[in-house]
Amino acid sequence: MTVHLQRDGDFGHLVFDHPPANTLPDPVFVEPSELASFLEEPALRGVVVRGAGRHFCGGADIEALRARLQDPEGLGSALTRGKALLRQLADAPVPVVAAIRGQCLGAGLEIALACHARVASDGAMLGFPESTLGLIPGLGGSVGDGDRVERRVRADLLLTGRLVGADEALALGVVDRVVPGSDVVEAAEAFLARWIDGRSPALVRALMEALRNARRLPRDEALRRETDLFLRVAREART
């Protein structure tokens, strides 16, 4: 698996490049230190996660997974580190939007759900097919993060293993917008632009930190840190 970390002005792109379906031979799909450095670039104000070619990510490479099962301890360690990568995306200091076309299955959907929003092409197919293979998700798909997908929806997708089209995914709250297939990357960038236009990188990062604190910290601590962040950005706005 090759993952490209690219900059295009204010936006960054994380691109899965493992044709034809951009499947993952390893849960650790990019070096954590590389991803951290990329997300911390001072001028960066948003990231689009996408796949090269026709698909977002078709999930785990099944042949590679079967080989890894010969070493359960090693695979378990890799899954733990893969979960930490998704936490990096969920806790990113800038907003992250998934641009989904084609297949977004299993680990691919887990990655997309770690992003702050999801824009899908009208021909996309999404789901957790692991149960049809006698497996369960391994990168947090059964646990989720916050309330991005209702419990009943997650249970249905996990237990049945069925795939849903983009329109049904929108109705279920799995994606946030559906666009014509050829427009999905541009639409994801436009989605990001609506959030960040007119806001400095420092302000975007402060807002994202406040949102992250609300998810990860006890309420009183999150409120205290919100005050600290307010005072910091207010001082910066005066200079």
C-alpha positions as CSV (number, residue, x, y, z in Angstrom):
1,M,0.0,0.0,0.0
2,T,1.2,3.5,-0.9
3,V,-0.3,6.4,0.8
4,H,0.4,9.9,-0.5
5,L,0.4,12.9,1.8
6,Q,0.1,15.9,-0.5
7,R,-0.4,19.7,0.0
8,D,-2.4,21.9,-2.3
9,G,-2.5,25.4,-0.9
10,D,-4.6,25.4,2.3
11,F,-5.7,21.8,1.8
12,G,-3.9,18.5,2.3
13,H,-4.8,15.2,0.6
14,L,-4.3,11.8,2.1
15,V,-4.5,9.4,-0.9
16,F,-4.8,5.6,-0.8
17,D,-3.0,4.2,-3.8
18,H,-3.2,0.4,-4.0
19,P,-5.1,-0.5,-7.2
20,P,-7.6,-1.7,-8.1
21,A,-9.6,-1.2,-4.9
22,N,-7.1,0.4,-2.6
23,T,-7.3,-2.4,-0.1
24,L,-5.1,-2.4,3.0
25,P,-2.4,-5.0,3.3
26,D,-1.6,-3.7,6.8
27,P,-3.8,-1.9,9.4
28,V,-0.9,0.6,9.8
29,F,-1.5,2.2,6.4
30,V,0.8,5.2,7.0
31,E,3.6,5.9,9.5
32,P,2.1,7.7,12.5
33,S,5.0,10.2,12.7
34,E,4.5,11.1,9.1
35,L,0.8,11.7,9.5
36,A,1.4,13.7,12.7
37,S,3.9,15.9,10.9
38,F,1.6,16.4,7.9
39,L,-1.4,17.4,10.1
40,E,0.8,19.8,12.1
41,E,2.0,21.8,9.1
42,P,1.2,25.4,10.2
43,A,-0.4,26.6,7.0
44,L,-2.7,23.6,6.7
45,R,-6.4,24.3,7.2
46,G,-8.1,21.1,6.1
47,V,-7.5,17.6,4.7
48,V,-9.4,15.5,2.1
49,V,-9.0,11.7,2.5
50,R,-9.6,9.9,-0.8
51,G,-8.6,6.9,-2.9
52,A,-6.7,7.0,-6.2
53,G,-8.8,5.8,-9.1
54,R,-12.3,4.4,-8.9
55,H,-12.5,3.5,-5.3
56,F,-12.0,5.0,-1.8
57,C,-10.9,1.9,0.0
58,G,-12.2,-1.7,-0.3
59,G,-11.1,-2.6,3.2
60,A,-8.5,-5.2,4.3
61,D,-6.6,-7.2,1.7
62,I,-8.1,-10.6,2.5
63,E,-5.1,-12.6,1.3
64,A,-2.7,-10.4,3.4
65,L,-5.1,-10.8,6.4
66,R,-5.1,-14.6,6.1
67,A,-1.3,-14.6,6.1
68,R,-1.2,-12.3,9.1
69,L,-3.5,-14.6,11.1
70,Q,-0.5,-17.0,11.3
71,D,0.8,-14.5,13.9
72,P,-2.2,-13.5,16.0
73,E,-0.1,-11.5,18.5
74,G,1.6,-9.5,15.7
75,L,-1.8,-8.9,14.0
76,G,-3.3,-7.7,17.3
77,S,-0.5,-5.2,17.8
78,A,-0.9,-3.9,14.2
79,L,-4.7,-3.5,14.8
80,T,-4.0,-1.5,17.9
81,R,-1.6,0.8,16.1
82,G,-4.1,1.1,13.2
83,K,-6.8,2.2,15.7
84,A,-4.3,4.8,17.0
85,L,-4.0,6.1,13.4
86,L,-7.7,6.5,13.1
87,R,-7.6,8.4,16.5
88,Q,-5.1,10.7,14.9
89,L,-7.5,11.5,12.1
90,A,-10.5,11.9,14.5
91,D,-8.4,14.2,16.7
92,A,-6.7,16.1,13.9
93,P,-6.0,19.8,14.5
94,V,-7.7,20.7,11.3
95,P,-11.0,19.4,9.8
96,V,-10.8,16.1,7.8
97,V,-13.4,15.2,5.1
98,A,-13.6,11.8,3.3
99,A,-14.2,12.0,-0.5
100,I,-15.9,8.6,-1.2
101,R,-16.3,7.1,-4.6
102,G,-16.7,3.4,-5.5
103,Q,-16.1,0.9,-2.7
104,C,-15.9,2.1,0.9
105,L,-15.9,-1.2,2.8
106,G,-14.8,-2.5,6.1
107,A,-11.6,-0.8,7.2
108,G,-12.3,1.8,4.5
109,L,-15.6,2.7,6.1
110,E,-13.9,2.8,9.5
111,I,-11.4,5.3,8.2
112,A,-14.1,7.4,6.6
113,L,-16.1,7.4,9.9
114,A,-13.0,8.7,11.7
115,C,-13.1,11.8,9.5
116,H,-15.2,14.8,10.6
117,A,-17.5,14.6,7.5
118,R,-18.1,12.4,4.5
119,V,-19.0,13.4,0.9
120,A,-19.9,10.5,-1.3
121,S,-20.4,10.1,-5.0
122,D,-23.8,8.9,-6.2
123,G,-22.3,5.5,-7.2
124,A,-20.5,4.8,-3.9
125,M,-21.2,1.6,-2.0
126,L,-20.6,1.5,1.8
127,G,-20.8,-1.2,4.4
128,F,-19.2,-3.6,6.9
129,P,-19.1,-6.9,5.1
130,E,-16.9,-8.6,7.7
131,S,-19.7,-10.7,9.2
132,T,-20.3,-12.4,5.8
133,L,-16.7,-13.6,6.0
134,G,-17.0,-14.8,9.6
135,L,-15.2,-11.7,11.0
136,I,-15.9,-8.5,12.8
137,P,-14.4,-5.1,12.2
138,G,-10.9,-4.6,13.6
139,L,-10.3,-0.8,13.5
140,G,-13.1,0.3,15.8
141,G,-16.2,-0.2,13.5
142,S,-18.1,-1.9,16.2
143,V,-17.4,0.8,18.8
144,G,-17.7,4.0,16.9
145,D,-16.7,7.5,18.1
146,G,-19.4,9.7,19.6
147,D,-22.8,9.7,17.9
148,R,-21.8,9.9,14.2
149,V,-23.8,6.8,13.3
150,E,-26.8,5.8,15.4
151,R,-26.4,2.5,17.3
152,R,-29.3,0.8,15.5
153,V,-27.8,1.8,12.1
154,R,-24.4,0.5,13.1
155,A,-25.9,-2.7,14.5
156,D,-27.8,-3.3,11.2
157,L,-24.7,-2.7,9.0
158,L,-22.5,-4.9,11.2
159,L,-24.9,-7.8,11.7
160,T,-26.2,-8.1,8.2
161,G,-23.0,-7.2,6.4
162,R,-25.1,-5.6,3.7
163,L,-23.8,-2.8,1.5
164,V,-25.7,0.4,1.1
165,G,-25.7,2.9,-1.8
166,A,-24.9,6.6,-1.3
167,D,-28.5,7.8,-1.1
168,E,-29.3,5.2,1.6
169,A,-26.1,6.1,3.4
170,L,-27.2,9.7,3.4
171,A,-30.6,8.8,4.8
172,L,-29.0,6.7,7.5
173,G,-26.6,9.5,8.5
174,V,-23.5,7.6,7.4
175,V,-22.5,10.3,4.9
176,D,-23.2,14.0,4.9
177,R,-23.6,14.8,1.2
178,V,-24.0,13.0,-2.1
179,V,-22.8,14.4,-5.4
180,P,-22.2,13.2,-8.9
181,G,-19.3,10.9,-9.0
182,S,-16.9,13.0,-11.0
183,D,-17.4,15.9,-8.5
184,V,-16.6,14.2,-5.2
185,V,-13.1,15.5,-4.5
186,E,-14.1,19.0,-5.6
187,A,-17.3,18.7,-3.4
188,A,-15.2,17.6,-0.4
189,E,-12.9,20.6,-0.8
190,A,-16.0,22.9,-1.1
191,F,-17.4,21.3,2.1
192,L,-14.1,22.1,3.8
193,A,-14.0,25.6,2.4
194,R,-17.5,26.3,3.9
195,W,-16.1,25.5,7.3
196,I,-12.8,27.4,7.1
197,D,-13.1,30.3,4.7
198,G,-12.3,33.6,6.3
199,R,-10.7,31.9,9.4
200,S,-7.0,31.8,10.1
201,P,-5.2,28.5,10.6
202,A,-4.7,29.4,14.3
203,L,-8.5,30.0,14.7
204,V,-9.4,26.7,12.9
205,R,-7.0,24.8,15.1
206,A,-8.4,26.4,18.3
207,L,-11.9,25.5,17.3
208,M,-10.9,21.9,16.5
209,E,-9.1,21.6,19.8
210,A,-12.2,22.8,21.7
211,L,-14.3,20.2,19.8
212,R,-11.7,17.5,20.6
213,N,-11.7,18.4,24.3
214,A,-15.5,18.1,24.4
215,R,-15.2,14.5,23.1
216,R,-12.2,13.4,25.2
217,L,-12.3,15.3,28.5
218,P,-14.6,15.5,31.5
219,R,-17.1,18.3,31.0
220,D,-15.6,20.7,33.6
221,E,-12.1,20.3,32.2
222,A,-13.4,20.8,28.7
223,L,-15.1,24.0,29.8
224,R,-12.0,25.3,31.6
225,R,-9.9,24.7,28.5
226,E,-12.5,26.4,26.3
227,T,-11.9,29.5,28.4
228,D,-8.2,29.3,27.9
229,L,-8.6,28.9,24.2
230,F,-11.1,31.8,24.1
231,L,-8.6,34.1,25.8
232,R,-5.7,33.0,23.5
233,V,-7.6,33.6,20.3
234,A,-9.0,36.9,21.6
235,R,-5.5,38.1,22.4
236,E,-4.3,37.1,18.9
237,A,-7.3,38.8,17.3
238,R,-6.3,42.1,18.9
239,T,-2.7,42.0,17.7
